């Protein structure tokens, strides 16, 4: 995750389309809420993965989140004291760990240890909501979230989505 140093660390929380963290996450201080926007994957101005990690690192698209949700095996576990999911590709042995670090709304943290929320680069509404991967210990969904909320970002590597879960496993497997 952007801002994490180990697989079980949550990393930093970001409002959608923003590349810096902040103390509070509100409509009033969001730079993209109410702004007409399309997919931002790879856009260095708005994609936190590209802005912070460079190269071909980018935020996943909505299609990529759905591929991860539908074509991987999800196992709830505790990794070094952190709850989350081991998400394993059904096509190879690659996997990632997604910490259940919740999300931020205003100055508050919600759901840490029980839920996880990860931004995609894709918009639902061009002015207020974007897709995210949301989960708890019972299920996972790709759903809409208000752009001003602070969520985690799990980058993918590569300029184009190739339809495989392997892109999500780059960091852990080193492939």
SVG drawing of the C-alpha trace seen along z (x, -y; Angstrom):
<svg xmlns="http://www.w3.org/2000/svg" viewBox="-23 -24 34 45">
<polyline fill="none" stroke="black" stroke-width="0.4" points="0.0,0.0 1.1,-3.5 2.9,-4.7 3.5,-1.2 6.9,0.4 5.7,4.0 2.8,6.1 0.7,5.8 1.0,2.1 -2.0,0.1 0.0,-2.8 -1.5,-6.3 -5.1,-7.4 -5.9,-9.6 -9.0,-11.4 -9.7,-10.3 -7.6,-12.1 -5.3,-13.6 -1.6,-12.8 -1.0,-14.2 -2.4,-13.0 -4.2,-15.4 -5.6,-15.7 -9.3,-15.8 -11.2,-14.5 -14.2,-16.6 -16.1,-17.8 -14.9,-21.3 -11.1,-20.4 -11.4,-17.9 -9.8,-19.0 -11.8,-16.7 -15.2,-16.6 -17.7,-18.4 -15.1,-18.5 -16.0,-16.8 -13.4,-14.0 -12.9,-10.7 -10.6,-7.8 -7.2,-9.0 -5.1,-5.9 -1.5,-6.9 -2.3,-10.7 0.7,-12.0 -1.4,-15.0 -4.2,-12.9 -3.0,-9.3 -1.3,-8.9 0.6,-5.7 2.1,-7.3 2.9,-10.5 4.6,-8.7 6.1,-5.6 6.6,-6.8 7.3,-4.7 4.4,-2.5 2.9,-2.3 -0.7,-3.4 -4.1,-3.1 -6.2,-0.1 -9.2,-0.7 -12.7,0.5 -12.4,3.4 -9.2,4.4 -10.8,4.3 -13.7,6.5 -11.2,8.9 -9.4,9.1 -12.8,9.6 -14.1,12.2 -11.1,14.2 -9.1,14.6 -9.5,16.6 -10.1,14.4 -9.0,15.8 -9.6,13.7 -6.5,13.9 -4.3,12.1 -0.8,11.3 1.7,10.1 -1.3,9.0 -3.1,7.2 -6.5,8.4 -7.1,8.5 -7.4,10.7 -4.9,12.9 -6.0,12.5 -4.6,15.3 -4.7,15.5 -6.7,18.4 -4.3,18.5 -0.9,18.8 0.5,18.8 0.8,15.1 -0.9,13.3 -1.2,10.0 -2.3,9.1 -4.9,6.3 -5.0,4.9 -8.4,4.2 -7.5,0.6 -10.9,-1.0 -11.2,-4.5 -11.2,-8.2 -14.1,-10.6 -13.5,-14.0 -10.8,-13.5 -12.1,-10.1 -10.9,-6.6 -13.7,-4.1 -13.6,-0.3 -9.9,0.4 -9.4,4.1 -12.8,5.0 -13.1,3.4 -10.9,2.3 -11.5,-0.3 -9.2,-0.7 -9.6,-3.3 -9.8,-2.6 -9.0,-5.2 -12.5,-5.1 -15.4,-7.4 -19.0,-6.3 -20.3,-9.9 -18.1,-12.3 -18.5,-14.8 -18.7,-13.1 -18.2,-9.4 -15.6,-6.9 -15.3,-3.1 -13.6,-1.4 -13.0,2.1 -14.7,2.5 -14.5,5.6 -15.1,7.0 -14.5,10.5 -17.6,11.9 -17.6,10.4 -16.0,8.0 -17.6,5.6 -16.7,3.0 -18.9,0.1 -19.1,-3.7 -17.6,-6.0 -17.6,-9.8 -14.4,-11.1 -13.5,-13.2 -13.1,-10.1 -9.6,-8.9 -9.0,-5.4 -6.0,-3.3 -4.4,-2.7 -3.0,0.6 -1.1,-0.2 -0.8,2.0 2.2,2.1 2.0,1.7 0.5,-0.6 -2.5,1.5 -4.7,4.0 -4.1,7.4 -7.0,9.3 -4.9,11.3 -4.6,11.0 -0.8,11.3 -0.4,7.5 -1.6,7.2 1.0,9.6 4.1,7.7 5.4,6.4 5.1,9.6 6.3,12.1 8.9,9.8 7.9,11.0"/>
</svg>
